[in-house]
């Protein structure tokens, strides 16, 4: 099981994070939609986006629906963080 956080930071330093519990730790691509951001909240300019993933042990009977953040430190196996990617908002 893994936990993924995608964070977007606007030019003013405001940030939005989305957490996703992921049942398998396999590679590949996933679509992680951000909630709708209110009109006027998207600052024009270059946004920085990064992803982080924590892979953890999966105790018998525990699924991504039973996971709590306190389990992260106790069950952590590995951690990865992407480089920041720039997106331009006009």
HELIX and SHEET records of a PDB file:
HELIX    1   1 UNK A   70  UNK A   75  1                                   6    
SHEET    1   A 4 UNK A  15  UNK A  22  0                                        
SHEET    2   A 4 UNK A   2  UNK A   9 -1                                        
SHEET    3   A 4 UNK A  45  UNK A  56 -1                                        
SHEET    4   A 4 UNK A  76  UNK A  81 -1                                        
SHEET    1   B 4 UNK A  15  UNK A  22  0                                        
SHEET    2   B 4 UNK A   2  UNK A   9 -1                                        
SHEET    3   B 4 UNK A  45  UNK A  56 -1                                        
SHEET    4   B 4 UNK A  85  UNK A  89 -1                                        
END                                                                             
